[in-house]
Each structure stands twice: as structure tokens, then as C-alpha cells.
Amino acid sequence: MDWVPFVFGTIKVVALGTGMFFAIKWHYDQGKKIGMRAVLRASAKMVAIFVLAVVILGTVTFGLSSMLGLDLSY
């Protein structure tokens, strides 16, 4: 049983590494095909959506925790 985490960990690292390589390669190829301007515009939209989602999630979490009586002050 001592070898199980090492084997599964190695398989996980290889699978995720391979997936990341092909994801980066695909996005790079799409950027060359579509154009850098469109890729930057799409990236900016995704960053804006992510930041908005984080702000909304933080606000909802803070409101809910305050409503439940948790003290969040420093």
C-alpha cells in the first residue's frame, strides 16, 4: 500500500501535464489562426467575467455569513 500514492500521483502528473501541453498548443494554434487581437479581446472578456464572479461571490458570502451571525471584523 505504500506504493499506491506514488503510482497514482505519477499517473496524475503525467495526465495533467499532457492535457496542459495540448491545451496550450491548441490555444496557441487558435491564436495564430484567428488573430492576436481577437484572442486578446476574448481574454479580456474572460478576465472581466472572472473578476465580476469573484466580487459577486465574495459579496454573497459576506452577506450570508453576516446574516448567520458570524463575526468577520478584524
PEGITA-V996735 format. One record per pair of residues at least 4 apart in sequence whose C-alpha atoms are under 8 Angstrom apart, sorted by the first residue. I is the first residue (numbers start at 1). J is the second residue. D is the distance in Angstrom with one decimal. If there is no record, write none. Layout:
i=I j=J d=D
i=I j=J d=D
This chain:
i=2 j=6 d=7.9
i=3 j=7 d=6.3
i=4 j=8 d=6.1
i=5 j=9 d=5.6
i=6 j=10 d=6.0
i=7 j=11 d=6.2
i=8 j=12 d=6.0
i=9 j=13 d=6.1
i=10 j=14 d=6.1
i=11 j=15 d=6.0
i=12 j=16 d=6.0
i=13 j=17 d=5.8
i=14 j=18 d=6.0
i=15 j=19 d=6.1
i=16 j=20 d=6.0
i=17 j=21 d=6.1
i=18 j=22 d=6.3
i=19 j=23 d=6.0
i=20 j=24 d=6.0
i=21 j=25 d=6.1
i=22 j=26 d=5.9
i=23 j=27 d=6.2
i=24 j=28 d=6.0
i=25 j=29 d=6.1
i=26 j=30 d=6.1
i=27 j=31 d=6.1
i=28 j=32 d=6.4
i=29 j=33 d=6.2
i=30 j=34 d=5.9
i=30 j=35 d=8.0
i=31 j=35 d=5.4
i=31 j=36 d=5.7
i=31 j=38 d=7.9
i=31 j=39 d=5.8
i=32 j=36 d=6.8
i=34 j=38 d=6.7
i=34 j=39 d=7.3
i=35 j=39 d=6.5
i=36 j=40 d=6.1
i=37 j=41 d=6.2
i=38 j=42 d=6.1
i=39 j=43 d=6.1
i=40 j=44 d=6.1
i=41 j=45 d=6.3
i=42 j=46 d=6.3
i=43 j=47 d=6.2
i=44 j=48 d=6.1
i=45 j=49 d=6.2
i=46 j=50 d=6.1
i=47 j=51 d=6.1
i=48 j=52 d=6.1
i=49 j=53 d=6.1
i=50 j=54 d=6.2
i=51 j=55 d=6.2
i=52 j=56 d=6.1
i=53 j=57 d=6.0
i=54 j=58 d=6.0
i=55 j=59 d=6.1
i=56 j=60 d=6.1
i=57 j=61 d=6.0
i=58 j=62 d=6.0
i=59 j=63 d=6.0
i=60 j=64 d=6.0
i=61 j=65 d=6.0
i=62 j=66 d=6.1
i=63 j=67 d=6.0
i=64 j=68 d=6.2
i=65 j=69 d=6.4
i=65 j=70 d=5.4
i=66 j=70 d=5.4
i=66 j=71 d=6.9
i=66 j=72 d=7.5
